[in-house]
């Protein structure tokens, strides 16, 4: 569901990036997911870093898509996943202009 948006982000050279923070049960699961998704990921072995980021953004369920404006150090949305699933194209494109 996120892949078409990600491809558009890369095609338009938007400064937006997707970062996968795994909560997979094991490295095999992590590798299987990574094989089909092009975005960068925090390495599976970096368990403490993955946990710290999840805690920082209060991740309660999986998958979660948090939208951040790093330029202004703001959380834009903690519910990006629902917005992607709702095909809210205008909102998603606005993220690319942050």
N, C-alpha and C positions, 0 to 999 in steps of 0.2 A: 504494500500500500504506500509506503514511504518512498520506494525506489523511483517512481516517475518524478516526484518532486526533487529528489536528490540529483537525478540526472539533469533536470532543468537548472538547478542551482549550479552545477558544475559547468554546464553548457554556457550559461550567462556570466560565468566568472564572479558570481556573487560571493561576498565574504563570509557567507553562512557555511557552517560545517556541522555535520552530524557526527557524534561520538558515541560509540557503543560501549556501554558499561555492563558487562555480563553479570548475570546472576544464574548462569548455567550451573548444573550440578557437578559437571566435570569438564576437563579440558577437551575431551572428545566432542561433547555437545557444543562447546564454544567453537571448536574448529569447524564443525558442520555448519553452524550458523554463518561464520565468517566466510566460508567458501561460497556463499550465495549472496553476500551483501558487501558492497564496495567501500563503505565508509570505514574510517579508522576506528580502532578499539583500544581500550586500556587492556594490556596483556592479562590473560587469565591468572597468571602467577602473581599479579599485583593485587592480592586479595584485600589488603588493608586500604590501599588507595581507592579501590572500587567501593569498599564499605564507607569510607570517609565521604566520598562524593555523594553516594546515595543518602547518607545521613544529612549532609549539608542541604540537599534539596528535598528532604523529607519524603523520599520515595517510599510508597506504601504498597504498590502493586506493580506487577510486571506484565507487559512492557509499559514503560512510562517514557514520555517524551517531554522534556523540559526545554522551553525556549528561553534563551538568555540573550541579553544585549550586553556584550562584554565591553563595548565602548563606553556605556554609561553605567555599567555594573548593576544592571537591573534584571529581575526575572520578568519576562514578558508573559509566560504562561507555564503553568505546571500541568496543563491538560492538552498539550499539543497533539497527543495521540488521538483524542476525540475529534479535534479540529481537522486532522488529516483524514480520519475515517468519514467525517461529514463532508469531505471534499470542499472545504471552505477555501477555494482557490484564492480569492481576494485577500483573505487574512494571511494565508501562507505566503503569498507573494509579498505582502507587506513585511514579513519577517526578513525577507531577502534584501530589503532596503534599509535595514537598521544600520 
